[in-house]
Amino acid sequence: MDRLDFNVFLAKLTEGKSINETEFCFADDPEETSRWLGCIVGKDMPYWVGGCDIPAGAVFRTAQELADAPVFGGRSLRERWDTVRIRSIMGISPDEWAKMFLHP
C-alpha cells in the first residue's frame, strides 16, 4: 500500500498522534524525490514539511494550512494528492502503519 485516502490522512495528521515523519514522493516526479511531513505536538507551529518549494522547509499552525499551502511545484498537497506515493510513516511501511493505526 502506498496510497491513503486524503480525508483519512488529513484526519490522522490533524490528530497529530500517529503520522509524524511521513516520507512520500510524487508519482509524476521522474526523480522520485523524497519529501517529508509531520506534526510535532506542543509547538506553536507543529505541522511541518520538507522537500518543498521552500528550501529550508515550511511550518504551519494547522494540518489544513499544510494541506492547502502551494509549496509543491506551486500546488498544494491536496491538489497533488492523486500522485502522492507514501514510502513510510513513522519509520515503518504504510502497510504496517495501517495495521497498527487504522485497523488495530
KOLRO-890771 format. One line per field, with one value per residue: residue number from 0; x, y, z of N, C-alpha, C in turn. Coordinates in nm, 2 decimals. Last residue first. Example, Ala and Ser with C-alpha at 12.3 -4.5 7.8 and 13.67 -1.06 7.14 Angstrom:
// KOLRO-890771
seq c(1,0) .
n_xx c(1.28,1.32) .
n_yy c(-0.22,-0.57) .
n_zz c(0.71,0.78) .
ca_xx c(1.37,1.23) .
ca_yy c(-0.11,-0.45) .
ca_zz c(0.71,0.78) .
c_xx c(1.29,1.32) .
c_yy c(0.00,-0.33) .
c_zz c(0.79,0.78) .
//
This chain:
// KOLRO-890771
seq c(103,102,101,100,99,98,97,96,95,94,93,92,91,90,89,88,87,86,85,84,83,82,81,80,79,78,77,76,75,74,73,72,71,70,69,68,67,66,65,64,63,62,61,60,59,58,57,56,55,54,53,52,51,50,49,48,47,46,45,44,43,42,41,40,39,38,37,36,35,34,33,32,31,30,29,28,27,26,25,24,23,22,21,20,19,18,17,16,15,14,13,12,11,10,9,8,7,6,5,4,3,2,1,0) .
n_xx c(-0.64,-0.64,-0.48,-0.25,-0.14,-0.19,-0.08,0.19,0.23,0.19,0.39,0.66,0.80,0.86,0.62,0.57,0.69,0.59,0.31,0.27,0.05,-0.13,-0.35,-0.27,-0.23,-0.41,-0.30,-0.06,-0.07,0.18,0.43,0.57,0.44,0.31,0.05,-0.12,-0.31,-0.19,-0.12,-0.37,-0.47,-0.31,-0.18,0.05,0.35,0.67,0.89,1.23,1.43,1.32,1.01,0.89,1.01,1.14,0.91,0.68,0.48,0.30,0.31,0.38,0.42,0.43,0.28,0.37,0.47,0.40,0.50,0.68,0.90,1.01,1.24,1.18,1.17,1.23,0.98,0.69,0.44,0.42,0.61,0.66,0.72,0.72,0.63,0.67,0.36,0.12,-0.03,-0.11,-0.24,-0.50,-0.43,-0.34,-0.59,-0.73,-0.57,-0.60,-0.88,-0.89,-0.73,-0.64,-0.33,-0.08,0.07,0.08) .
n_yy c(-0.17,-0.02,0.21,0.15,-0.10,-0.14,0.10,0.04,-0.17,-0.03,0.17,0.08,0.32,0.58,0.72,0.58,0.58,0.64,0.71,0.91,1.13,1.19,1.29,1.53,1.78,1.93,1.89,2.01,2.26,2.40,2.48,2.26,2.27,2.46,2.61,2.46,2.28,2.12,2.32,2.41,2.17,2.14,2.46,2.62,2.51,2.55,2.42,2.42,2.56,2.62,2.56,2.36,2.08,1.92,1.92,2.06,2.05,2.17,2.34,2.61,2.58,2.24,2.02,1.77,1.79,1.62,1.61,1.51,1.51,1.35,1.23,1.22,1.09,1.19,1.22,1.26,1.15,1.05,1.20,1.06,1.06,1.00,1.14,1.22,1.13,1.00,0.98,1.23,1.44,1.49,1.57,1.33,1.19,1.36,1.33,1.05,1.05,1.22,1.07,0.74,0.64,0.42,0.21,-0.12) .
n_zz c(1.40,1.15,1.17,1.32,1.25,0.98,0.88,0.92,0.75,0.50,0.50,0.71,0.95,1.02,1.02,0.71,0.38,0.12,-0.07,-0.33,-0.49,-0.69,-0.56,-0.44,-0.53,-0.38,-0.12,-0.14,-0.40,-0.63,-0.68,-0.63,-0.34,-0.20,-0.12,0.14,0.23,0.42,0.61,0.69,0.81,1.03,1.14,1.14,0.98,0.80,0.55,0.41,0.30,0.04,-0.07,-0.21,-0.02,0.17,0.45,0.68,0.98,1.25,1.48,1.60,1.87,1.98,2.06,1.82,1.52,1.23,0.88,0.58,0.30,0.00,-0.25,-0.59,-0.84,-1.09,-1.21,-1.06,-1.04,-0.78,-0.53,-0.20,0.15,0.50,0.79,1.07,1.24,1.29,1.52,1.63,1.51,1.41,1.15,1.04,1.04,0.86,0.63,0.58,0.53,0.31,0.12,0.16,0.04,-0.10,-0.10,0.00) .
ca_xx c(-0.58,-0.71,-0.61,-0.33,-0.13,-0.23,-0.22,0.13,0.25,0.11,0.24,0.59,0.75,0.97,0.68,0.50,0.69,0.70,0.37,0.30,0.13,0.00,-0.37,-0.28,-0.15,-0.42,-0.44,-0.06,-0.08,0.05,0.33,0.56,0.49,0.46,0.10,-0.01,-0.35,-0.25,-0.02,-0.28,-0.54,-0.30,-0.28,-0.03,0.22,0.59,0.79,1.10,1.45,1.45,1.08,0.94,0.91,1.14,1.04,0.70,0.60,0.29,0.35,0.35,0.32,0.49,0.33,0.28,0.54,0.35,0.47,0.59,0.86,0.96,1.17,1.24,1.11,1.34,1.07,0.83,0.47,0.44,0.50,0.71,0.64,0.80,0.58,0.77,0.48,0.15,0.03,-0.07,-0.11,-0.48,-0.49,-0.25,-0.47,-0.78,-0.58,-0.47,-0.82,-0.96,-0.69,-0.75,-0.41,-0.18,0.14,0.00) .
ca_yy c(-0.24,-0.15,0.22,0.27,-0.05,-0.24,0.08,0.16,-0.19,-0.15,0.21,0.08,0.19,0.49,0.69,0.67,0.53,0.54,0.71,0.77,1.11,1.15,1.17,1.40,1.68,1.93,1.85,1.86,2.21,2.34,2.58,2.30,2.16,2.45,2.58,2.55,2.37,2.05,2.24,2.50,2.23,2.04,2.36,2.61,2.56,2.51,2.52,2.36,2.51,2.54,2.65,2.48,2.15,1.88,1.94,1.99,2.08,2.09,2.19,2.57,2.68,2.35,2.11,1.82,1.78,1.71,1.56,1.60,1.47,1.46,1.21,1.29,1.03,1.16,1.12,1.31,1.22,0.96,1.22,1.12,1.04,1.01,1.07,1.16,1.21,1.02,0.86,1.13,1.46,1.43,1.67,1.44,1.14,1.34,1.46,1.11,0.97,1.26,1.21,0.83,0.66,0.53,0.34,0.00) .
ca_zz c(1.52,1.17,1.10,1.35,1.38,1.07,0.87,0.99,0.89,0.54,0.51,0.59,0.91,1.00,1.15,0.81,0.52,0.14,0.06,-0.30,-0.37,-0.73,-0.65,-0.36,-0.59,-0.52,-0.15,-0.12,-0.27,-0.60,-0.68,-0.76,-0.42,-0.18,-0.26,0.10,0.13,0.31,0.54,0.63,0.69,0.92,1.13,1.26,0.98,0.92,0.60,0.46,0.44,0.06,0.03,-0.29,-0.10,0.03,0.39,0.55,0.90,1.13,1.49,1.46,1.82,1.92,2.16,1.92,1.65,1.33,1.01,0.65,0.43,0.07,-0.12,-0.48,-0.72,-1.00,-1.27,-1.05,-1.17,-0.89,-0.63,-0.33,0.03,0.37,0.68,0.99,1.22,1.15,1.46,1.72,1.54,1.54,1.25,1.06,1.13,1.00,0.70,0.60,0.64,0.43,0.16,0.13,0.16,-0.11,-0.10,0.00) .
c_xx c(-0.65,-0.65,-0.70,-0.46,-0.23,-0.23,-0.27,-0.02,0.18,0.11,0.15,0.45,0.68,0.93,0.79,0.56,0.62,0.71,0.47,0.38,0.15,0.10,-0.23,-0.29,-0.17,-0.34,-0.46,-0.20,-0.08,0.05,0.19,0.45,0.47,0.52,0.26,0.04,-0.24,-0.28,-0.08,-0.17,-0.44,-0.36,-0.25,-0.13,0.15,0.45,0.72,1.01,1.33,1.46,1.20,1.02,0.98,1.04,1.04,0.84,0.61,0.41,0.36,0.40,0.28,0.38,0.40,0.35,0.45,0.43,0.41,0.56,0.76,0.91,1.13,1.16,1.17,1.30,1.19,0.92,0.61,0.47,0.53,0.59,0.71,0.72,0.67,0.72,0.58,0.28,0.08,0.01,-0.05,-0.34,-0.48,-0.30,-0.37,-0.67,-0.63,-0.48,-0.69,-0.91,-0.76,-0.71,-0.52,-0.27,0.05,0.09) .
c_yy c(-0.36,-0.23,0.09,0.29,0.06,-0.19,-0.03,0.14,-0.08,-0.17,0.09,0.12,0.19,0.35,0.58,0.62,0.63,0.49,0.60,0.77,0.95,1.11,1.11,1.28,1.54,1.82,1.84,1.81,2.06,2.28,2.53,2.40,2.19,2.33,2.57,2.51,2.47,2.15,2.18,2.42,2.32,2.10,2.26,2.49,2.54,2.58,2.46,2.47,2.44,2.48,2.57,2.57,2.27,1.95,1.88,2.02,2.00,2.14,2.12,2.43,2.65,2.45,2.23,1.91,1.85,1.68,1.66,1.53,1.56,1.42,1.35,1.27,1.09,1.10,1.09,1.20,1.28,1.02,1.13,1.14,1.10,0.98,1.10,1.08,1.14,1.11,0.88,1.02,1.35,1.45,1.62,1.54,1.25,1.29,1.45,1.24,1.03,1.18,1.24,0.97,0.76,0.53,0.45,0.12) .
c_zz c(1.56,1.28,1.13,1.28,1.41,1.22,0.97,0.99,0.97,0.69,0.55,0.60,0.78,0.97,1.14,0.95,0.60,0.28,0.07,-0.17,-0.36,-0.61,-0.70,-0.45,-0.52,-0.59,-0.30,-0.16,-0.26,-0.46,-0.66,-0.78,-0.57,-0.26,-0.26,-0.03,0.08,0.19,0.42,0.55,0.61,0.79,1.02,1.26,1.11,0.92,0.72,0.51,0.49,0.20,0.07,-0.20,-0.17,-0.06,0.25,0.50,0.77,1.04,1.36,1.44,1.67,1.87,2.11,2.02,1.75,1.46,1.10,0.79,0.49,0.20,-0.06,-0.35,-0.60,-0.86,-1.17,-1.10,-1.16,-1.02,-0.74,-0.42,-0.09,0.25,0.56,0.88,1.14,1.13,1.32,1.64,1.63,1.60,1.39,1.16,1.15,1.09,0.84,0.68,0.68,0.55,0.29,0.19,0.12,0.01,-0.11,0.00) .
//
